[in-house]
Amino acid sequence: VPGAVILNRLVSRELFEVGTSEPKKEITIAHAPTNRAIKGTQDILDVMNKIKSAHPHVKFILVENMSNRDALEHYKTCDILIDQLRIGWYGVLACEAMALGKAVVTYVRDDLTYSLPSPLPLENANKDTLYDCLTRLISDVDYRLALGDRAKEYALANHHPDVIAKKSIDRYEAVTL
């Protein structure tokens, strides 16, 4: 559509108010597929089996078949959240996790990374790189926490309701009839 403007997804204001969690001995990784085939869930499960063998202190939660409220409680307590490995861009789940200050893993196509800041506010991984990506996030606490901080900062600047509302108003005011 000529002249169309795509606005970023917005997430609930309350998610930004949740404090970041302190590192703990047991690391929790979560994944919440809305569609297992599209999200690459089987690849994620395969990698998580290898991760759990190599890192017994890692807990994995598959967040499915529950209310959004219950799912959000899992997101709040996890350390790492895997969004998807196939779509090529991040979705609402990643936005929510970034707002919570979590380390987010998702696949972003190479031709779309230009629209994200450097360093990235999330870990870009696919089925071939997921194991190494997760191993780094598990082993390097400082890196994981810094990624969560960058994610929260990015989400505040790009997915907060006030930011989206301002961009919408500015765009409507710029339109001349």
Secondary structure, 3 states (H helix, E strand, C coil): CCCCCCCCCCCCHHHHCCCCCCCCCCEEEEECCCCHHHHCHHHHHHHHHHHHHHCCCEEEEECCCCCHHHHHHHHHHCCEEECCCCCECCCHHHHHHHHCCCEEEECECHHHHHHCCCCCCCEECCCCCHHHHHHHHHHCHHHHHHHHHHHHHHHHHHCCHHHHHHHHHHHHHHCCC
